[in-house]
Amino acid sequence: QVQLVESGGGLVQAGGSLRLSCAASRRIFGISAMTWYRQAPGKQRELVARILDSDRTAYADSVKGRFTISRDTANNTLYLQMNSLKPEDTAVYYCNIASGVGPLYSELWGQGTLVTVSS
């Protein structure tokens, strides 16, 4: 069973930066998308950024121009560089990896890492 382990969360002042990492315990084949989600207290989980197997990226409007998603395929790691952080970015951040098609489609989730941005 492949596991995703996230790291990089913490407490930062508004305007600061953090880099989140999501490392897979072994290589995952047939990846179609790698995504960062977040869930703030009392709110629904929302998509933050996604990178497809074509390397196309997509971002939530609220983070465009501030966050950058990237991946290191050789090391099975997904990253989220977060700059110019705002208090409203405070949330638990989760990575998600989708792979396979049809009956072989599956998704893996990380355990979440807490990001707290103070004003």
N, C-alpha and C positions, 0 to 999 in steps of 0.2 A: 504494500500500500504506500503510494507516494504521499509525502507530507509536505505542506508548505509552511515555512517558518518565517514570520515577519519580524523585522527589527527596525529601529531608528526613531520610534516615537519618543515623545517626551514633552517637557514644558519649555516653551519659548515665548519671548516677548513679541508683541505685534511688530511686524516689519522684519522679523527674523526669518531664518531658513532651517529646514530640516530635510533630510534625505531618507526616505523609507526604502527598505529592501524586503524582498520576498524570495526566499531561496527554496527550491524544490530539492527533496532528498535524493532524487535521481532524475535522469533525463525523462522528459515527457515527449512522446512522439505524437505527431498529428495535431499540434496545437493550432487552433483557429483564432483564438483571441485570449489576450491577457488583460485583465481589468483591475483597476482599483475602485473600490466602493468606500463609502463612509456612512456612518450612522451617528448623528448627534443625539444627545439626550432628548427623549420625547418626540423624536422625528423618525420618519421612515428612512431605510437605507437608500442611498442615492449613488448613481454612477458618477465617478470623478474623472476618470481617464481610461482610455482603452487603446491598446495597440493590437493590430491584426497581424496575421501571418504575412501579409504583404508589406508590413511595416507602416501602413497607414495608421494615423492616430486620430483620436477624437477626444474632446474635452467638454466638460460641463461649462456652461457660459460663466459660471461664478469663479472658475479657476483659470480660464483662458489667459495666456500671457504671464501667468504666475507659476503654474505647475508644468512640469515636463515629465512625460512617461518614457521610459526606455527599457531595454532588455539586453541581457548578455546571454545569448543562446548557449555559448560554450560552457558557461557556469550555471545554467539553469536558474538565472536570477532575474527578477523584475524589479525595477526601481521607480520611485516617484520623487523627483526633486521639487520641493515646495519652497518658493521664495515669496517675499512680501506677504508673509502670513498675517491673517486677520483673526480676531477673536471668533468670528463666525466659522472659521475653519476647524474649530475645536470639535473633535469627534473621534470615534474609534474607526480606524482605517483597516479595511480588509482587502486582501488580494484574492483574485479568482482566476483560474485558468481553465479554459474550455478546450476540449480536444475531441477528436473522433467525429464521426457522422452517423446519422441514422441510429440503429440499435447500439452502436458503439460510442455514442456521444456521452461524454461525462464532464462533470465540473468538479474542481477541487477548490476548497476555501482554506485560507489561512485562519489563524486563531484571532487575529485582530491586534492592532497596536494603537495605543491611545496617544493622540496628539492634543495638547492643551496649549492654547494661545492666550496669553494674558494681555490685557489692555494697558 
